Amino acid sequence: MDPNEYKTVESFVKSFEKVYEIIKEKDPDCIIAPIFGAVPFIDVLNVVDEQFPNNKVEYVPASNRVYRLRDVLRGAFENIIDEYAPDGGSFLSIDEVISGNSVQRVYKQFDAARTNYANKKTVQTYGENANFEDENVSRFRDSVKESIKYNSIGIVDSKMDRLGKRKEPCYYELLEEKVIIPVNTDCIVTMDRTDFFPAKYKLDKDSEGKSVCLPVIEKFDISAVYIDFLQKVAGILGKDPAKVTVSNIGKIRDSYKWVPENLRNI
């Protein structure tokens, strides 16, 4: 399926009208946008509705090329939880779904982060020698963790179903647990389109000389192809193509602030 074909893009846009309805219904405290896949998702949502709540959006490094990604994601999520929901709150991530691995990767680190956060809150309340096997202490810790809600809107590429390919078991488990809210589209037209990702990570070499990405945005490269895409989206929605823009550049650039300082460099 040609991702540039009008009908394919139209299907994609209609899917994001559904995504926006879910966001309005869930009304989360924070919208998590994994870099890079969700960057164009947020831009499309801003075309869907000019009143999209960008004040709730936070971008997190999520590419598997990022150095020490699990630690980076977990640390970033702990800081975001502390900022947005110190006494409980709701988080809604948006991620593409092909095999289901990427959505699980983000969820696992968020879940680990809220567990760490609950443990720290428990120690703050009961002291350094808190006995986590004590019923009251355990109940308190569980209540803190349960107060931090998480869902992921999964943008599901339907071509995998058409090809008869099943997703990874982890996807179906999260679906069964109602962590994932699936939204189907004929084709994720932004996927693997590097010219659709305006932000570029800083590159460095690890101890083995392998090139890796650091969780720091070094530069922006906004391509004409990407602007053309956003203008096509605007046309489909009956909006003014001249008004499209790349959203939240400042937030994307400053996303490193959520990452613990010791993880920003090798």
RAURVEN-V348708 format. One line per field, one symbol per residue. phi: phi as a letter, one per 30 degrees, with the letter a starting at -180 (. if undefined). psi: psi as a letter, one per 40 degrees, with the letter a starting at -180 (. if undefined). Layout:
BEGIN
phi = ???
psi = ???
END
This chain:
BEGIN
phi = .ddcdeddddddddddddedddddddhddbcccddceddddddddddebdcedddcdbcbdbdddddheedddddddedddddcbdcjlbbbcbbdbccjddddeddedddddddedddddddddcjdcecdddddddddeddddddccbbbdcdcdddddddicdddeedddddddidccdbdbdaddcdhcddccddbddcacddciddbccdbdcacbcdddddeddddeddddicdddcdaddieddddcdddddeedcdbd
psi = hheeiddddddddddeddddddddddgidhhhhhhddeddddddddddheehgdeehhhiheheehhfddddddddddddddddfdfiaiihihiihcdedddddddddddddddddddddddddeidfhheehdddddddddddeehihihhhhhheddddefhiiiddddddddefdhhihiidhgeehfgdeegdihihiahadeehhihifhhdiighidddddddddddddefihdeeiihifdddddeddddhideeei.
END
